[in-house]
Amino acid sequence: SFAYFTIKDRLPQILTRVIDTLHRHKNEFFEEHGEKGIEAEKRAISFLSKLRNELQTDKPVTPLEDELPDAALWNQYLDYQRNLSNGNGEPSWFQSPWLYVECYMYRRIHAALAQNPPIDNFDVFKEGKAQNFFESQEAVIALCTYFQELLKNIKDLDEKQLQEELFNLLQVSLWGNKCDLSFSAGEDSSQKSSPLQSLENMIPYILVNDMEKLWSLLVNAKKRNTEKSNVRVDIILDNAGFELVSDLVLADFLLSSKLADEVHFHGKSIPWYVSDTTKHDFNWTIKQLQSANHMWMSRCGINWEGNLKKGVWVYRDHMFWTLPHDFSSMAEVAPDLYADLQQSNLLLFKGDLNYRKLTGDRKWEYTVPFHQALNKFHPAPLCSLRTLKSDTQVGLKPGQGEQIQASEPEWMVSGKYGVVQFDAAL
C-alpha cells in the first residue's frame, strides 16, 4: 500500500532531513545560546536518531514522556490502539494505522525540540516553508496581480461574473494544495507558473465538483443575512507557501464580494507534516507580502494585515488539529473546538491530511457517500478542497474510480486529481 511506502521510505527520509537541518544550524545555536545551544542540539539529534531507528526496525510505539499539554491525550490514544489489537501484540510502526503513526512521528519530532531548551522553539521545517514561498514568487505575483485587478471593478460584477470569479479562486486554492513538502519528503514542490492560465484544462481532473453547491450556500446565507447575523466562513489550513497565499486570496475575495463578513483561519499549534501552516508562518507570509517590492503583492499584504486588525479575519490554532484522532471524535475530545465550528456558515477543509481525518482514513469503496464517511462529523456545512495524495476517496460515481484505475494505477497518490466535495450539515 501507499501507507507502507510512506512509513518505509518517506518518513525516514523526513527524519534524516530534520537531523541534517539541526546539524546545519549548530553554529547559530552556539552564537545565540553558547554551549547550552550545542548541548541541546546534540540531545535533540540523539533523540531523533533513536526515533528513526525505532521506526525502521518496527519497534513498538512508546508512550510520550514529555510534559506537554497534549501528552496525556496521546498516551490515552495509544491505550486505545492497544485495545484494538485484541492482544495481538503491541502497536508498532508497521502494525498500526498509517494516520496514527505518521502523526505520532511529527509529535515526537516536536518533543525532540520542546524537551531541549534553549532550542525548544526552533521550527525544523521553517527553511523549507520559506524556500517554497520564495520559489513560488512568480505564481504569487501573478495571483496577487490578478486579484488586485479584479478588486478594481468587483462592485460592478453581476451575479454570474461573481460566481465565475469564486470558482476560479476555489480552483487556485484547490490546485495550490499540490505544493506539499511532506508529500515530496522535502523535495522542491513550489508553484512555478501562473496558476490561473491552466484552470480550464484542469477541470476534467476534478473528480467531484460541488462548487455550485458552495455558491448557492453562500448566496442564500447572504440573502438571509440580517444586520445581527454575520456570514462566517472558516478555512482549516493546510500548507504554508504558495497554497497559503491562494487561501488568503480566496478569503479576501469572500469579504470583498460580500459573500462573507468574517473569515476564521485554523492553523497548527506546532510544526506539522513538514509544510503545514503555523501562526508564525501565517504572520510571516503576510509580512513578506507587505514588504515585497511589487506593488500588488505589498497591497495584498497591507490589506490582509488590516483585515486582522479589524477582526474580520481571525487566526486560531487548537491542539486538536495535531492529535491523531479523526474528526468524528472532535465533539468528544475537543468540545470547545466543535462548538466554535458550529458557529460557522461554511467550513473549508484544505488538503489531503484533513480529508483523511474527515473520512477516518479508511479503505472505503469509492462510491460510499461523503456524508456517510464523515461518520457523524457535521458541525456545519463543510467542503473539502483536496488534491489526492493518499488512497482514500469516497463519493465517486459508480465505475468512475475503476475507470481511472485501469489507465492510471497511481491516480490516488499522484496529486494529479482533486475534489471539491461538499456536505450540507444535518
NORPE-V427535 format. One record per backbone hydrogen bond with DSSP energy under -1.0 kcal/mol. NH is the residue of the N-H (numbers start at 0). CO is the residue of the C=O. E is the energy in kcal/mol with one decimal. If there is no record, write none. Layout:
nh:NH co:CO e:E
nh:NH co:CO e:E
This chain:
nh:4 co:0 e:-1.8
nh:5 co:1 e:-2.3
nh:6 co:2 e:-2.5
nh:7 co:3 e:-2.8
nh:8 co:4 e:-2.8
nh:9 co:4 e:-1.2
nh:10 co:5 e:-2.8
nh:12 co:8 e:-1.7
nh:13 co:9 e:-2.4
nh:14 co:10 e:-2.5
nh:15 co:11 e:-2.4
nh:16 co:12 e:-2.2
nh:17 co:13 e:-2.1
nh:18 co:14 e:-2.5
nh:19 co:15 e:-2.4
nh:20 co:16 e:-2.5
nh:21 co:17 e:-2.1
nh:22 co:18 e:-2.2
nh:23 co:19 e:-2.4
nh:24 co:20 e:-1.2
nh:25 co:22 e:-1.7
nh:28 co:24 e:-2.5
nh:29 co:25 e:-2.2
nh:30 co:26 e:-3.0
nh:31 co:27 e:-2.4
nh:32 co:28 e:-2.8
nh:33 co:29 e:-2.7
nh:36 co:33 e:-1.0
nh:37 co:33 e:-1.3
nh:38 co:34 e:-2.8
nh:39 co:35 e:-2.4
nh:40 co:36 e:-2.2
nh:41 co:37 e:-2.4
nh:42 co:38 e:-2.4
nh:43 co:39 e:-2.6
nh:44 co:40 e:-2.4
nh:45 co:41 e:-2.3
nh:46 co:42 e:-2.3
nh:47 co:43 e:-2.3
nh:48 co:44 e:-2.5
nh:49 co:45 e:-2.0
nh:50 co:46 e:-2.0
nh:51 co:47 e:-2.5
nh:52 co:48 e:-2.1
nh:53 co:49 e:-2.5
nh:54 co:50 e:-2.4
nh:55 co:51 e:-2.7
nh:56 co:52 e:-1.8
nh:57 co:54 e:-1.6
nh:58 co:53 e:-2.7
nh:60 co:90 e:-3.0
nh:70 co:67 e:-2.1
nh:73 co:69 e:-2.1
nh:74 co:70 e:-2.4
nh:75 co:71 e:-2.3
nh:76 co:72 e:-2.0
nh:77 co:73 e:-1.9
nh:78 co:74 e:-1.9
nh:79 co:75 e:-2.2
nh:80 co:76 e:-2.2
nh:81 co:77 e:-2.4
nh:82 co:78 e:-2.4
nh:83 co:79 e:-1.8
nh:84 co:80 e:-1.4
nh:85 co:82 e:-1.3
nh:87 co:84 e:-2.6
nh:92 co:58 e:-1.5
nh:100 co:96 e:-2.1
nh:101 co:97 e:-2.6
nh:102 co:98 e:-2.2
nh:103 co:99 e:-2.6
nh:104 co:100 e:-2.1
nh:105 co:101 e:-1.6
nh:106 co:102 e:-2.1
nh:107 co:103 e:-2.2
nh:108 co:104 e:-2.2
nh:109 co:105 e:-2.1
nh:110 co:106 e:-2.0
nh:111 co:107 e:-2.1
nh:112 co:108 e:-1.1
nh:113 co:109 e:-3.2
nh:114 co:110 e:-2.4
nh:115 co:112 e:-2.1
nh:118 co:115 e:-1.7
nh:121 co:118 e:-1.6
nh:125 co:122 e:-1.6
nh:128 co:124 e:-1.9
nh:129 co:125 e:-2.5
nh:130 co:126 e:-3.0
nh:131 co:127 e:-2.3
nh:132 co:128 e:-1.9
nh:133 co:129 e:-2.6
nh:134 co:130 e:-2.9
nh:136 co:133 e:-1.4
nh:139 co:135 e:-2.5
nh:140 co:136 e:-3.1
nh:141 co:137 e:-2.5
nh:142 co:138 e:-2.3
nh:143 co:139 e:-2.8
nh:144 co:140 e:-2.6
nh:145 co:141 e:-2.4
nh:146 co:142 e:-2.5
nh:147 co:143 e:-2.7
nh:148 co:144 e:-2.3
nh:149 co:145 e:-2.1
nh:150 co:146 e:-2.2
nh:151 co:147 e:-1.0
nh:153 co:150 e:-1.0
nh:155 co:152 e:-1.1
nh:161 co:157 e:-2.6
nh:162 co:158 e:-2.5
nh:163 co:159 e:-2.1
nh:164 co:160 e:-2.3
nh:165 co:161 e:-2.6
nh:166 co:162 e:-2.5
nh:167 co:163 e:-2.1
nh:168 co:164 e:-2.4
nh:169 co:165 e:-2.5
nh:170 co:166 e:-2.1
nh:171 co:167 e:-2.1
nh:172 co:168 e:-2.1
nh:173 co:169 e:-2.3
nh:174 co:170 e:-3.0
nh:175 co:171 e:-1.8
nh:176 co:173 e:-1.3
nh:177 co:174 e:-2.0
nh:178 co:175 e:-1.6
nh:179 co:177 e:-2.1
nh:183 co:179 e:-1.4
nh:185 co:180 e:-2.7
nh:186 co:183 e:-1.9
nh:201 co:197 e:-1.2
nh:204 co:201 e:-2.1
nh:205 co:202 e:-2.1
nh:206 co:204 e:-1.0
nh:206 co:417 e:-2.5
nh:209 co:419 e:-2.8
nh:213 co:209 e:-1.6
nh:214 co:210 e:-2.5
nh:215 co:211 e:-2.5
nh:216 co:212 e:-2.2
nh:217 co:213 e:-2.6
nh:218 co:214 e:-2.7
nh:219 co:215 e:-2.4
nh:220 co:216 e:-2.3
nh:221 co:217 e:-2.1
nh:222 co:218 e:-2.0
nh:223 co:219 e:-2.3
nh:224 co:220 e:-1.2
nh:232 co:261 e:-2.3
nh:233 co:345 e:-2.9
nh:234 co:263 e:-2.9
nh:235 co:347 e:-3.2
nh:236 co:265 e:-2.0
nh:239 co:274 e:-3.3
nh:244 co:240 e:-1.6
nh:245 co:241 e:-2.3
nh:246 co:242 e:-1.9
nh:247 co:243 e:-2.4
nh:248 co:244 e:-2.4
nh:249 co:245 e:-1.9
nh:250 co:246 e:-2.4
nh:251 co:247 e:-2.4
nh:252 co:248 e:-2.5
nh:253 co:249 e:-2.2
nh:254 co:250 e:-1.6
nh:255 co:251 e:-3.2
nh:256 co:252 e:-2.6
nh:257 co:254 e:-1.5
nh:258 co:253 e:-1.4
nh:259 co:253 e:-2.2
nh:260 co:230 e:-3.0
nh:261 co:230 e:-1.7
nh:262 co:311 e:-2.8
nh:263 co:232 e:-2.4
nh:264 co:313 e:-3.5
nh:265 co:234 e:-2.5
nh:266 co:315 e:-2.6
nh:267 co:276 e:-3.0
nh:274 co:272 e:-3.3
nh:275 co:271 e:-1.9
nh:276 co:237 e:-2.6
nh:281 co:277 e:-2.5
nh:282 co:278 e:-2.6
nh:283 co:279 e:-2.8
nh:284 co:280 e:-2.5
nh:285 co:281 e:-1.6
nh:286 co:282 e:-2.3
nh:287 co:283 e:-2.7
nh:288 co:284 e:-2.1
nh:289 co:285 e:-2.5
nh:290 co:286 e:-2.3
nh:291 co:288 e:-1.4
nh:297 co:293 e:-2.7
nh:298 co:294 e:-2.0
nh:299 co:295 e:-2.1
nh:300 co:296 e:-2.3
nh:301 co:297 e:-2.7
nh:302 co:298 e:-2.5
nh:303 co:299 e:-2.5
nh:304 co:300 e:-2.1
nh:305 co:301 e:-2.0
nh:306 co:302 e:-2.2
nh:307 co:303 e:-1.9
nh:308 co:304 e:-2.3
nh:309 co:305 e:-2.7
nh:311 co:306 e:-1.4
nh:312 co:306 e:-1.7
nh:313 co:262 e:-2.2
nh:315 co:264 e:-2.6
nh:320 co:317 e:-1.5
nh:321 co:318 e:-1.7
nh:322 co:319 e:-1.9
nh:326 co:356 e:-2.0
nh:328 co:325 e:-1.8
nh:329 co:326 e:-2.0
nh:332 co:328 e:-3.1
nh:333 co:329 e:-3.0
nh:337 co:333 e:-2.2
nh:338 co:334 e:-2.5
nh:339 co:335 e:-1.8
nh:340 co:336 e:-2.6
nh:341 co:337 e:-1.6
nh:342 co:339 e:-1.6
nh:343 co:340 e:-1.7
nh:344 co:231 e:-2.8
nh:345 co:231 e:-1.1
nh:346 co:380 e:-2.4
nh:347 co:233 e:-3.5
nh:348 co:382 e:-3.2
nh:349 co:235 e:-2.5
nh:350 co:384 e:-2.8
nh:354 co:350 e:-1.3
nh:355 co:351 e:-2.7
nh:356 co:352 e:-2.3
nh:357 co:353 e:-2.1
nh:358 co:354 e:-2.3
nh:360 co:355 e:-1.8
nh:363 co:361 e:-1.9
nh:367 co:364 e:-1.6
nh:372 co:368 e:-2.0
nh:373 co:369 e:-1.7
nh:374 co:371 e:-1.5
nh:376 co:373 e:-1.1
nh:377 co:375 e:-1.2
nh:381 co:422 e:-2.8
nh:382 co:346 e:-2.8
nh:383 co:420 e:-2.8
nh:384 co:348 e:-2.7
nh:385 co:418 e:-2.1
nh:387 co:416 e:-2.5
nh:389 co:411 e:-1.1
nh:391 co:389 e:-1.9
nh:394 co:367 e:-2.4
nh:395 co:365 e:-2.9
nh:399 co:396 e:-2.1
nh:402 co:398 e:-2.2
nh:403 co:399 e:-1.7
nh:404 co:400 e:-2.7
nh:405 co:401 e:-1.8
nh:407 co:403 e:-3.2
nh:410 co:407 e:-2.2
nh:412 co:409 e:-1.9
nh:414 co:387 e:-2.1
nh:417 co:204 e:-2.6
nh:418 co:385 e:-2.3
nh:419 co:207 e:-3.3
nh:420 co:383 e:-2.2
nh:422 co:381 e:-3.1
